[in-house]
Every structure is written in C-alpha cells, then in structure tokens.
C-alpha cells in the first residue's frame, strides 16, 4: 500500500485524478485531499504519506512553500500542473515526475510505475541487509510495521491478486504482502518453487498429485489450477525433482 495525498486547489481536478488512480489500480491508497499549503502541511504531519501529487499554485501559496515546510518528512512527489515553466525547478527538488494538465492516464501510469520501481529498489536494498543476518532458507516479507520472516520449508504456495501476494503456510496461517508475485518469485529457491499460473507459485515439496485435468493436489488436499502456458515447466520440475 502506498499512502497517497492529493494537494490540488480545484476539487474537480482532484476527483478526476482519483478516478484515474482507481482505474490504474497500482496499490495507491488515498489518505487525504488538500487545497492549500496550510492544510497539506497539517495532513503530512499527521498521516506521513508515501506519495504526494502536488499542484504548483495553491490557494495560499505554492508547492515550493509546502516543500520547505515539510522537508523533514520522507515522501515522493509527482507534480501535476498546467504550467510547464516549472518543470526544471520541480525536477531539481527531487520530484519523481512532472505531469501537465489535463492528466493523461498513460503519463500517470508511467509516473506511478517510477514510484513503485523506486520503492522496490529501496526495499531490495533493505532486505539484502537483513538477509545477511538471516539464513538463506527464509523469506523476508516487508510489512507496514516491519519485516515478517517466513520459513521457506513451511510455505506451501502463494497467490497474487491486484498487486498483493498472500502466503499460505503449513500451519494454516496466511500472510498478506503489498508486493506482486514476481517480486517474491525472484527470492524463492527455483529448485523447490515453480509458477503454475500467472497468479500462483507452489512448493513442490507439498505436491501430492497432478491431475491430468490440469489441477495440482497438495498434501493438505488443496487444489490449484495449472495454466496451459505453465504446464510444461511445472511437469518438468516435478518429474525431475
């Protein structure tokens, strides 16, 4: 989840931007809307957003006044404005991107993807540091309040939905992480884990049977579908395990 704040003095523009963000469905959660520097500073202090969509000209000042007053807080900025003369200045203060009004959904998606990529890079660096102190047979999952360590041997399978991944453990517990399946696939040992569907990874140690109808039956009687595209790779790893 990326906590997102909209700082724009025109309500109809905020409404349109929210609609586009919802259509893109990139894991952004709107935590507030502001039309002035004063309101925005208060919300940042109270809610500590991860990302701010920031208009240049606000009802009681401008974006750079706001940035000066909140410089001690860590957040990413995407400028949204009707004036392109501010582009260079915006980028100099470290903005992720700069979008001109009216907002184009493709340009918005590119800007949001930059934020996600930036977050992923930082998180991978953090996980790398933690991993140095943790055995390699464990998976580290970043949560809002810290890190969850999962014993790889206890992980039966994991499934993704709209950018989130749910881990299903042998003891019946589930853990939800706000990262796509691909992010974790790169960290799991390829000798044990195989992707059987675009949205599912399974631990071969827990596979009881493969049904020719295209279903994997786990030792816990859980049934998972194998996609046609992933069938060959799955069977190859299963038969040669």
N, C-alpha and C positions, 0 to 999 in steps of 0.2 A: 504493500500500500504506500502510495506517495501522497502525503498530506499536501494539498494544494490550496493556495489562496489567490483569489482574483482581486486585483486592485485596478479598478476602472470606474470613472465617474459617471458613465452612462449605463443605466440599468439594462437597456435593451441589448447593448453590446455584451454585457455580462451573461445575459440569458442565452444569446446566440452562441457564445463561446462554450457555455456549459453543455449545450446541445451537441456541439461538435465533439467535445471531450467524451461525452457519453457514447456517441456513435463509434468513436475510435476504440473505446474500451481497453485502455492501456494500463489500468490499475491505478488511475488517479482518483483520489477521494477529495471532493471539495469541502474544505473545513470553514470557509468564510468568504464573504464578498464585501469589499470596501470601495468607497468613492472618494476618500480623502486621505491625505498623508497621516493626519491625526488618528483616524480610525485604523488604518493599516498598521501603524506602529503599535497600537494597543493590541491588535489581534496577534501580531508576530510575537510580542512579549508573552501573551497568554497561551498561544497554541503551538508556537515554534514550527512553522510549516517547512516542508522539504523543498517545495517549489512555489514560486510566485510568478503569475502572469501580471506584468506591470505596464500600465499605460504611462506615457511620458507626462502629459499635462493632467493634473488632478484639480479638484475643486479648491484646494487651499495651498497649492504648491506644485512641485513636480517630482518626478521619480527619483531624481538625484538628491533632493532633500530627504526623501524617505530612506534612501540607501545610506546616507550619512548617519541618520538617527538609529539605524538598525545594524550597523556594521559589525557589532559584536556577535550577531547571530549567524548561524550557518544555514544558508538556503541557496537554491539555484534560481536564476531569473531568466524568464523569457519575456522580452519586451514586445508589446503589441501597441502600435501607434499609427496615426495617419501621416506622420511626418518623418520622411526618410533622412532628413539632415542630421538626425540624432544617432544614426546608425553607428558611426565610428566611435562616438563617445560611449555608446551603450556597450560596444564590444570591448572597449578599453577598461571598463569597470568590471569585466568578467562575466558578462551575460552569456548564457548558453546559446541563445539565438535571438533573432530580431525579425518580427513579422509585421508587415504592413496591413492596415485595414483596407478593405474588408478581408477578414481572415479566410484564407484558402485552406480547406481541410487537408490537402496534401502537404502543404507547407507546415501546418500544425503538427501533422504526424511525424514529419522529419525532425521537428524541434523536440517533440516529446521523446522520440527514439534516442536523440542525443542525450537527454537527461537519463533515460534508462541505461544507456551504454555507460555513461559516466558513473552511475551508481554501481553497476556491475563491476566495473574496473576497480573501484574503491573497495567493494565488498570482497572481491577475489584477493586483493592485497591483504585485507584484514584476516580472511580465512587462512591464507598462506602462513601468516604469522602465528595464528592459533594452532594450525596443523603441525607446526614444528614441535609443539609440546604435546601433541596427542598422537596416539598410534594410528597407523595408516588404515587399520581395519574399521575406522569410524568415519562417519559422515557428519560434517558440521553444517547445521542449518541456521541461518540468520533469522531471528525473530525480532519483534519490536523492542523487547526488553532485554535482549542479549543473544546468546547462542545456545542452540539445542544440539547435544551430541547424540547421534544415533549409531548404535552398534550395527554395522553392515550385516552381520550374520542374523540379526533379528528383523531385518527389513524384508518383508515378503514381496511387496510390489508398491509402486507409486503411480498415481494418476494425476493428470493435469486438467484444469478447466479454466479458461479465460485468464491465462497468465498466472494462475495459482497451482501449486502442487500439493497433493495430500499423500502422506506416507502412511502405509499400513504395516503395523508391526506385529510380530508373532504373539505378543501378549494381549492383542486386541485393541491396543491404543492407536490413535491416529494423530498425526501432526500436520498442521497446515502451514505452508510457507508461501510468501508472496513473490515467488520466482517461477519461471516456466520450467518445464520438464528438461529441456535441453541443457539448462544451466547445471542441473544435478547429474545428468547423464554423463557429462564430461568428468565428473568426480568419482563415479562409481566404478569398481573394477569390471572391465569388459569381459573377464573370464566367467563371471557369475551373472551379470545383469545384461539383459537383452531387451530391446524395444520390440514389443509385439504389436503395437498400434501407435499411431501418431500421438496418442494421449496416455500411453501406458508402458511402464517398464516393469519387468518381472525378474525375480531372483530365481535362477534355475534350480537352486537347492530346494525350493519349495514346490517344484512342479511334480505332480503325481502322474499326470496323463495328458496326452494330446489327443483330442478327439478330431477325427478327420472332417467333421462338420465345421472345423475352424475354431474350436474352443480349447483353451488350456484349463485343466482342472488342477487346482492346487491341493496340497495335503490337508488343508483346512476345509476342503470342498468348495472353495471359492472358484467361480467360473469366470474366465476372462476371454474376450474375443481377440483372435489374431487376424490382423488385416491381411488381405491378399498380398500387398506390397511387402509386408514384413515376414511372411510365412517362410520363405526360403532361408533367410538369415536366422530366424528362430530355430527351425528344424536342424540347420547345420550345426549350431552351437549346442542344441540339446543332444543330438546324436554323437557329438564328438567330445562331450563333457567328461 
